[in-house]
Amino acid sequence: MDLSLAFDASRERDYARDLARAFGGALLFSLPLLMTMELWWFGFILSPLRLAIFLLVSLPLLLGLAFYAGFAKEHRGLGHALLDTLAALAVGYLTAAVVLTLFGVLEPGAPASQIVGQLTLQAIAGAMGALLAGRQLSAGKDETGDEDQASYPGELFLMVAGALFLALNMAPTEEMILIAYRMSAFHVAALLLLSLVIMHAFVFRVGFAGQEAHDRPLAAFVHYTLAGYGLVLLTSLYVLWVFGRTDGHGLAEIVDAVVVLSFPGAIGAAAARLLV
């Protein structure tokens, strides 16, 4: 047998396997959003400007995820990360289109802008799942043997990605606004402190797989937990703005909503550092 033909066949099989994982990851990560009624509505009531900003901000985020956790870990570099990003977006859009069609959400006679809006909001989470599938759905922790350690800015970036994913699941829902409305200032402060404790414990204390050790606990808390939580707060504010949850509200109400959304955001940020 021609060795070059055998090599090409092996590469095709590997790519088909990676693509199957990508679709599995896209479905796993985006299914809660695909079955959330509020997100169906936002697909056609969200202003084109906010939708465009959401997509443009998501692109570098997906590119960063592709760099750290792309489809094929033996292929590294910005060029391969860009190709993985485009492939992940295609997987996200296709997964959203198939599932929403089966659910009867996509209406055949609906305007193109409505369909594009509904698919775009869903596809970003699906693309994130597609990129993470190589790490999380593979037979081993890392098929190439050694895990890549992100730099400090890289780890902060991964926190933002994790926070964004969970924030996307919560921000469109009415329950998140209701929780913020019912909470007193004491509740908000307590939730903020609890978010910090959980975020720090997930990464440094309770022994999850992938947990990190640090010989300077105070420095770890300041450089990672506090800095990361600050980014989680900004990410939560951004997501609330995208979905119009800050419109017509005062500063105190916005702060309450940001702290509430940052609770799952902090968990997502900590989990991202462990999983990627």
NUTIMAR-325333 format. One record per residue (C-alpha): residue number from 1; residue in three letters; x, y, z. Coordinates in nm, 3 decimals. Example, Ala and Ser with C-alpha at 12.3 -4.5 7.8 and 13.67 -1.06 7.14 Angstrom:
[1,ala,[1.230,-0.450,0.780]]
[2,ser,[1.367,-0.106,0.714]]
//
This chain:
[1,met,[0.000,0.000,0.000]]
[2,asp,[0.118,0.349,-0.084]]
[3,leu,[0.230,0.507,0.243]]
[4,ser,[0.109,0.850,0.134]]
[5,leu,[-0.241,0.713,0.066]]
[6,ala,[-0.245,0.540,0.403]]
[7,phe,[-0.136,0.862,0.571]]
[8,asp,[-0.408,1.062,0.394]]
[9,ala,[-0.672,0.804,0.493]]
[10,ser,[-0.556,0.821,0.853]]
[11,arg,[-0.576,1.200,0.852]]
[12,glu,[-0.928,1.186,0.708]]
[13,arg,[-1.037,0.941,0.978]]
[14,asp,[-0.885,1.162,1.247]]
[15,tyr,[-1.059,1.470,1.107]]
[16,ala,[-1.393,1.288,1.086]]
[17,arg,[-1.351,1.183,1.450]]
[18,asp,[-1.262,1.537,1.556]]
[19,leu,[-1.561,1.673,1.364]]
[20,ala,[-1.793,1.420,1.529]]
[21,arg,[-1.661,1.530,1.869]]
[22,ala,[-1.717,1.892,1.769]]
[23,phe,[-2.084,1.828,1.694]]
[24,gly,[-2.117,1.636,2.021]]
[25,gly,[-1.957,1.920,2.214]]
[26,ala,[-2.172,2.179,2.037]]
[27,leu,[-2.488,1.992,2.129]]
[28,leu,[-2.378,1.930,2.486]]
[29,phe,[-2.285,2.294,2.553]]
[30,ser,[-2.568,2.464,2.363]]
[31,leu,[-2.865,2.238,2.446]]
[32,pro,[-2.976,2.442,2.753]]
[33,leu,[-2.981,2.754,2.535]]
[34,leu,[-3.152,2.577,2.247]]
[35,met,[-3.436,2.486,2.485]]
[36,thr,[-3.466,2.833,2.644]]
[37,met,[-3.769,3.026,2.522]]
[38,glu,[-3.633,3.370,2.613]]
[39,leu,[-3.337,3.318,2.383]]
[40,trp,[-3.572,3.235,2.094]]
[41,trp,[-3.739,3.574,2.149]]
[42,phe,[-3.413,3.766,2.175]]
[43,gly,[-3.317,3.627,1.838]]
[44,phe,[-3.570,3.853,1.668]]
[45,ile,[-3.619,4.139,1.917]]
[46,leu,[-3.250,4.215,1.972]]
[47,ser,[-3.131,4.519,1.780]]
[48,pro,[-2.902,4.443,1.481]]
[49,leu,[-2.633,4.663,1.637]]
[50,arg,[-2.618,4.465,1.962]]
[51,leu,[-2.630,4.137,1.772]]
[52,ala,[-2.342,4.249,1.550]]
[53,ile,[-2.138,4.361,1.852]]
[54,phe,[-2.207,4.029,2.023]]
[55,leu,[-2.080,3.839,1.719]]
[56,leu,[-1.773,4.059,1.671]]
[57,val,[-1.675,4.034,2.038]]
[58,ser,[-1.725,3.656,2.029]]
[59,leu,[-1.490,3.602,1.734]]
[60,pro,[-1.160,3.680,1.916]]
[61,leu,[-1.290,3.483,2.214]]
[62,leu,[-1.346,3.178,1.993]]
[63,leu,[-1.007,3.231,1.832]]
[64,gly,[-0.842,3.224,2.174]]
[65,leu,[-1.027,2.907,2.269]]
[66,ala,[-0.918,2.750,1.941]]
[67,phe,[-0.558,2.839,2.021]]
[68,tyr,[-0.569,2.674,2.363]]
[69,ala,[-0.814,2.390,2.292]]
[70,gly,[-0.856,2.346,1.918]]
[71,phe,[-0.974,2.035,1.737]]
[72,ala,[-0.632,1.878,1.675]]
[73,lys,[-0.367,1.946,1.940]]
[74,glu,[-0.086,1.828,1.709]]
[75,his,[-0.158,2.130,1.489]]
[76,arg,[-0.073,2.450,1.669]]
[77,gly,[-0.037,2.813,1.573]]
[78,leu,[-0.256,3.107,1.485]]
[79,gly,[-0.330,2.980,1.135]]
[80,his,[-0.468,2.648,1.257]]
[81,ala,[-0.656,2.830,1.534]]
[82,leu,[-0.826,3.050,1.275]]
[83,leu,[-0.930,2.746,1.070]]
[84,asp,[-1.061,2.576,1.385]]
[85,thr,[-1.259,2.890,1.472]]
[86,leu,[-1.429,2.895,1.132]]
[87,ala,[-1.503,2.524,1.154]]
[88,ala,[-1.642,2.564,1.506]]
[89,leu,[-1.871,2.847,1.393]]
[90,ala,[-1.998,2.631,1.107]]
[91,val,[-2.065,2.346,1.352]]
[92,gly,[-2.241,2.584,1.591]]
[93,tyr,[-2.466,2.731,1.324]]
[94,leu,[-2.549,2.390,1.174]]
[95,thr,[-2.627,2.238,1.514]]
[96,ala,[-2.852,2.530,1.605]]
[97,ala,[-3.028,2.518,1.268]]
[98,val,[-3.102,2.145,1.290]]
[99,val,[-3.218,2.145,1.652]]
[100,leu,[-3.428,2.463,1.630]]
[101,thr,[-3.590,2.331,1.311]]
[102,leu,[-3.678,2.005,1.484]]
[103,phe,[-3.820,2.202,1.777]]
[104,gly,[-4.034,2.406,1.540]]
[105,val,[-3.871,2.729,1.654]]
[106,leu,[-3.748,2.839,1.313]]
[107,glu,[-4.056,2.948,1.122]]
[108,pro,[-4.046,2.879,0.745]]
[109,gly,[-4.197,3.218,0.655]]
[110,ala,[-3.999,3.423,0.910]]
[111,pro,[-3.783,3.714,0.791]]
[112,ala,[-3.420,3.629,0.726]]
[113,ser,[-3.310,3.874,0.997]]
[114,gln,[-3.512,3.683,1.257]]
[115,ile,[-3.365,3.347,1.160]]
[116,val,[-3.010,3.486,1.150]]
[117,gly,[-3.058,3.644,1.492]]
[118,gln,[-3.192,3.325,1.647]]
[119,leu,[-2.912,3.114,1.500]]
[120,thr,[-2.632,3.358,1.589]]
[121,leu,[-2.719,3.374,1.958]]
[122,gln,[-2.728,2.996,1.976]]
[123,ala,[-2.428,2.928,1.752]]
[124,ile,[-2.170,3.101,1.976]]
[125,ala,[-2.228,2.861,2.264]]
[126,gly,[-2.227,2.572,2.018]]
[127,ala,[-1.896,2.688,1.872]]
[128,met,[-1.746,2.708,2.222]]
[129,gly,[-1.860,2.352,2.288]]
[130,ala,[-1.718,2.237,1.955]]
[131,leu,[-1.376,2.380,2.042]]
[132,leu,[-1.374,2.231,2.391]]
[133,ala,[-1.488,1.889,2.270]]
[134,gly,[-1.135,1.776,2.180]]
[135,arg,[-1.029,1.810,2.544]]
[136,gln,[-1.347,1.700,2.718]]
[137,leu,[-1.483,1.422,2.493]]
[138,ser,[-1.157,1.249,2.406]]
[139,ala,[-1.069,0.908,2.543]]
[140,gly,[-0.784,1.051,2.752]]
[141,lys,[-0.721,1.382,2.919]]
[142,asp,[-0.490,1.490,2.640]]
[143,glu,[-0.404,1.274,2.343]]
[144,thr,[-0.072,1.440,2.289]]
[145,gly,[0.052,1.360,2.637]]
[146,asp,[0.147,1.692,2.791]]
[147,glu,[-0.102,1.965,2.863]]
[148,asp,[-0.022,2.316,2.759]]
[149,gln,[-0.001,2.566,3.037]]
[150,ala,[-0.151,2.902,2.952]]
[151,ser,[0.034,3.219,3.044]]
[152,tyr,[-0.112,3.452,3.306]]
[153,pro,[-0.300,3.661,3.046]]
[154,gly,[-0.409,3.335,2.888]]
[155,glu,[-0.553,3.208,3.212]]
[156,leu,[-0.743,3.532,3.264]]
[157,phe,[-0.874,3.498,2.909]]
[158,leu,[-0.997,3.145,2.983]]
[159,met,[-1.182,3.281,3.287]]
[160,val,[-1.364,3.529,3.064]]
[161,ala,[-1.459,3.249,2.825]]
[162,gly,[-1.598,3.034,3.106]]
[163,ala,[-1.786,3.327,3.258]]
[164,leu,[-1.936,3.419,2.923]]
[165,phe,[-2.062,3.069,2.860]]
[166,leu,[-2.256,3.038,3.187]]
[167,ala,[-2.368,3.401,3.172]]
[168,leu,[-2.524,3.331,2.832]]
[169,asn,[-2.732,3.058,2.991]]
[170,met,[-2.868,3.284,3.265]]
[171,ala,[-2.885,3.642,3.135]]
[172,pro,[-3.182,3.597,2.896]]
[173,thr,[-3.408,3.450,3.167]]
[174,glu,[-3.661,3.647,3.370]]
[175,glu,[-3.564,3.455,3.682]]
[176,met,[-3.222,3.621,3.693]]
[177,ile,[-3.384,3.967,3.704]]
[178,leu,[-3.636,3.849,3.963]]
[179,ile,[-3.360,3.719,4.189]]
[180,ala,[-3.176,4.052,4.170]]
[181,tyr,[-3.501,4.239,4.250]]
[182,arg,[-3.573,4.027,4.560]]
[183,met,[-3.225,4.056,4.711]]
[184,ser,[-3.131,4.314,4.975]]
[185,ala,[-2.794,4.489,4.993]]
[186,phe,[-2.686,4.231,5.253]]
[187,his,[-2.779,3.947,5.019]]
[188,val,[-2.585,4.105,4.733]]
[189,ala,[-2.272,4.150,4.946]]
[190,ala,[-2.297,3.794,5.079]]
[191,leu,[-2.338,3.656,4.726]]
[192,leu,[-2.033,3.850,4.610]]
[193,leu,[-1.821,3.704,4.891]]
[194,leu,[-1.957,3.355,4.828]]
[195,ser,[-1.870,3.387,4.459]]
[196,leu,[-1.510,3.473,4.548]]
[197,val,[-1.483,3.184,4.794]]
[198,ile,[-1.624,2.929,4.550]]
[199,met,[-1.416,3.059,4.262]]
[200,his,[-1.095,3.031,4.466]]
[201,ala,[-1.185,2.693,4.617]]
[202,phe,[-1.265,2.538,4.279]]
[203,val,[-0.915,2.605,4.150]]
[204,phe,[-0.692,2.586,4.455]]
[205,arg,[-0.858,2.406,4.745]]
[206,val,[-1.110,2.128,4.702]]
[207,gly,[-0.918,1.879,4.490]]
[208,phe,[-1.096,1.877,4.154]]
[209,ala,[-0.915,1.718,3.860]]
[210,gly,[-0.687,1.980,3.709]]
[211,gln,[-0.668,2.175,4.034]]
[212,glu,[-0.361,2.392,4.063]]
[213,ala,[-0.114,2.421,4.348]]
[214,his,[0.034,2.753,4.450]]
[215,asp,[0.303,2.817,4.709]]
[216,arg,[0.187,3.177,4.767]]
[217,pro,[-0.184,3.159,4.860]]
[218,leu,[-0.230,3.534,4.903]]
[219,ala,[-0.066,3.610,4.568]]
[220,ala,[-0.281,3.343,4.404]]
[221,phe,[-0.594,3.498,4.552]]
[222,val,[-0.503,3.849,4.437]]
[223,his,[-0.358,3.767,4.095]]
[224,tyr,[-0.606,3.500,3.992]]
[225,thr,[-0.922,3.502,4.202]]
[226,leu,[-0.965,3.877,4.253]]
[227,ala,[-0.846,3.967,3.904]]
[228,gly,[-1.058,3.693,3.754]]
[229,tyr,[-1.367,3.798,3.945]]
[230,gly,[-1.320,4.154,3.825]]
[231,leu,[-1.326,4.023,3.467]]
[232,val,[-1.633,3.813,3.552]]
[233,leu,[-1.814,4.128,3.669]]
[234,leu,[-1.727,4.307,3.344]]
[235,thr,[-1.834,4.004,3.140]]
[236,ser,[-2.166,3.989,3.324]]
[237,leu,[-2.226,4.360,3.266]]
[238,tyr,[-2.152,4.315,2.896]]
[239,val,[-2.393,4.022,2.862]]
[240,leu,[-2.665,4.210,3.048]]
[241,trp,[-2.619,4.504,2.811]]
[242,val,[-2.637,4.278,2.505]]
[243,phe,[-2.974,4.143,2.617]]
[244,gly,[-3.105,4.487,2.714]]
[245,arg,[-3.119,4.402,3.083]]
[246,thr,[-2.953,4.731,3.179]]
[247,asp,[-3.195,4.951,2.982]]
[248,gly,[-3.413,5.174,3.200]]
[249,his,[-3.256,5.061,3.529]]
[250,gly,[-3.069,5.263,3.788]]
[251,leu,[-2.713,5.202,3.899]]
[252,ala,[-2.812,5.007,4.212]]
[253,glu,[-3.038,4.773,4.015]]
[254,ile,[-2.766,4.714,3.754]]
[255,val,[-2.508,4.638,4.025]]
[256,asp,[-2.745,4.386,4.184]]
[257,ala,[-2.805,4.214,3.851]]
[258,val,[-2.432,4.206,3.772]]
[259,val,[-2.348,4.042,4.106]]
[260,val,[-2.627,3.786,4.060]]
[261,leu,[-2.513,3.694,3.710]]
[262,ser,[-2.151,3.685,3.826]]
[263,phe,[-2.233,3.402,4.066]]
[264,pro,[-2.265,3.143,3.786]]
[265,gly,[-2.007,3.343,3.593]]
[266,ala,[-1.748,3.290,3.867]]
[267,ile,[-1.815,2.916,3.865]]
[268,gly,[-1.780,2.909,3.489]]
[269,ala,[-1.456,3.106,3.509]]
[270,ala,[-1.306,2.866,3.762]]
[271,ala,[-1.422,2.560,3.568]]
[272,ala,[-1.268,2.695,3.246]]
[273,arg,[-0.924,2.709,3.406]]
[274,leu,[-0.961,2.346,3.515]]
[275,leu,[-1.112,2.207,3.196]]
[276,val,[-0.900,2.372,2.926]]
//
